[in-house]
């Protein structure tokens, strides 16, 4: 994936062809992590982002919903000159786990023409941290990587490049 506009159809095909292998690779890492895995992940993460521009993609905003914390709801509602209750009633629903998420997809705050977030300065913390590559060590968060390879080209590239790197070292 380059810094050009992401062709999501091609990305989905790549994911379809590689998802199983990449998830198995992550499971192996989880069971038997090489020394310095966290440092290697941080290094490969930089390479993955070198070829990824979120504004050329926005697949996460098109296909996923962030979880909204109470702080997120209060902050965003104030930004939109709404009460937190009115904000929740207009835009959010509770999922099966009791988390507040978007009522619809793509995200109501995504400008579909420009891929810009209309509330970027006050966006949910979940959005600000996505795809969570540096949130926790990879072995503590493989379930998130396994999920996000299907949604985020940077995560897909990170895991694919790590897989290739470890295959060369064998």
Secondary structure, 3 states (H helix, E strand, C coil): CCCCCCCHHHHHHHHHHHHHHHHHHHHHHHHCCCCCHHHHHHHHHHHHHHCCCHHHCCHHHHHCCCCECHHHHHHHHHHCCCCHHHHHHHHEEECCCCCEEECCCCCCCEECCCCEECCHHHCCHHHHHCCCCCCCCHHHCHHHHHHHCCCCHHHHHHHHHHHHHHHHHC
